[in-house]
Amino acid sequence: MTADSKHSPAATVMAEAIDLAIEGRSPYPERAAFVDADAPSAGHDIERAADEGLSVVLVSADGSTRVLKPELRTH
């Protein structure tokens, strides 16, 4: 897949992650939500992913990423 300027930064990174996963080289967790850091819904998207036990790949406008991993709940 190629990056398309019409796609959000998170969509572009997710497409790249899929290609890398096919090649067995993805640096991201297998179960992850890709979230645009600057999106108005980012907080809600992060919360929903955490509730589902997913890691979050937070993608900045410049394409840089930060992986947030969910905590395991003990209660």
Residue, then its C-alpha position, 0 to 999 in steps of 0.5 A: m500500500t502507498a501513503d495517500s495524502k487524503h488519508s489521516p496520519a493514523a490511516t497512513v501509518m496503519a496501512e504501512a503497518i499492515d504491509l510490514a506485518i505481511e512481511g513479518r516486520s511490524p513494530y506495532p502490537e498485533r491488536a492495536a487501534f491507530v489514533d490521530a493524536d490531533a483528532p477531536s475524538a482522540g481521548h474517546d478513541i483511546e479510552r474505547a481501545a483501552d476498554e477493549g484491551l487494545s494497545v494504541v498507536l498514537v500518530s502525530a500529524d508529522g507521522s511520528t508514533r507512540v505506542l500506549k499499552p493497556e494495563l491489565r485490570t485485576h478486579 
